[in-house]
């Protein structure tokens, strides 16, 4: 049972990371338009850029996200398969894991990374 709890926790954290990447970009664009100084914070912007860069490189290399691999291993250790997952896992998976051909993800992640790069250039992080 602790493996299943760890897998569910990892699924939630994975979902929060997705929210950080997508929501963070929305906040960066809103901050640029509205003059919010905190959205140019170097820490925030570097973390945001690093996460999407890792996602894009993994996708280009046709590798699975390490969080997905780790979560799947935890579920295997918990002997959880099919619909035996918990409520949290079911809904996080339905929201997080879409079934499209790999090229769709390569294009989508690359386009999103291009938006992040454009935002970096047009609304750069603050100095210091």
Secondary structure, DSSP 8 states (H G I E B T S, - for coil): -HHHHHHHHHHHHHHHHHHHHHHHHHHHHHHHHHT-GGGG-HHHHHHHHHHHHHHHHHHHTT---HHHHHHHHHHHHTT--GGGS-HHHHHHHHHH-----HHHHHHHHHHHHHHHHHHHHHS-----
